[in-house]
Structure formats: structure tokens, C-alpha cells
Amino acid sequence: MSLSIYFGRIVKRVREEHGLSQEVLADRADLNRSYVGEVERGTAMPSLGTVTKIAKALNLSPSALLARYEAYEQSQLENVS
């Protein structure tokens, strides 16, 4: 799977853990709701600036969000082996 799909799954998972809708996340991150949906589906790959906006909207640092992505990606790769 691609980076954008793994990253999107993490964004969705964290958003849901925080009990937020896509619309609320988009509003907090100053993004379009449909773009947040594209990120979550893995059809859009956000820039570093957008990753930062999403992370802050989820009350995380960008590095914490990316660490969650990295851990998820590693677990998925281990499941394939």
C-alpha cells in the first residue's frame, strides 16, 4: 500500500478517537471537508504544512502524528510478512 493510504488511515483513526467529524477536523485545520475526506481515503497526499494543520487540529504535534503513521505502517508491513 502507498504512503498516502497509510497516512489517511491514521488521520481517520485519530480523528475518530477524538470523537470528531470530518467537518469539525476540517474547520479546526482550516481545510475543506472534502479534502479531509480525500486525505483519509488516501487519494490526496497533504503537504508538510497541511500535515502540521491536521496534527494541531488533532491536538498532536506533527512528529507525534507522523510517529503514529510510522508505527501503523510498520505493523501493516509485518502482517504481510
C-alpha positions, -999 to +999 in steps of 0.1 A: +000+000+000+011+036-005+021+062+020-010+082+013-033+053+022-015+045+055-014+082+064-051+086+056-060+057+078-041+072+107-057+106+103-091+089+103-083+067+133-070+096+154-100+118+143-124+091+154-105+086+187-111+123+194-148+119+185-145+145+157-164+145+124-145+153+092-163+187+092-150+196+126-115+185+118-116+204+086-128+235+104-101+233+131-074+227+105-088+255+081-093+229+053-121+219+031-141+189+044-139+171+011-101+175+011-100+159+046-120+130+031-096+127+003-067+126+027-084+099+048-091+078+017-055+081+005-065+099-027-047+131-016-012+135-001-010+166+021+019+189+021+040+192+052+021+224+060-012+206+058+001+177+079+010+203+105-025+219+104-041+184+107-019+174+136-026+207+155-063+203+149-060+168+165-041+183+194-009+165+184+025+177+173+033+169+136+060+145+148+035+126+171+011+122+141+039+110+119+051+086+146+016+071+147+017+068+109+051+051+111+040+026+137+009+018+117+029+013+085+053-010+103+026-031+118+009-035+084+042-045+068+048-071+095+013-085+089+022-090+052+054-110+060 
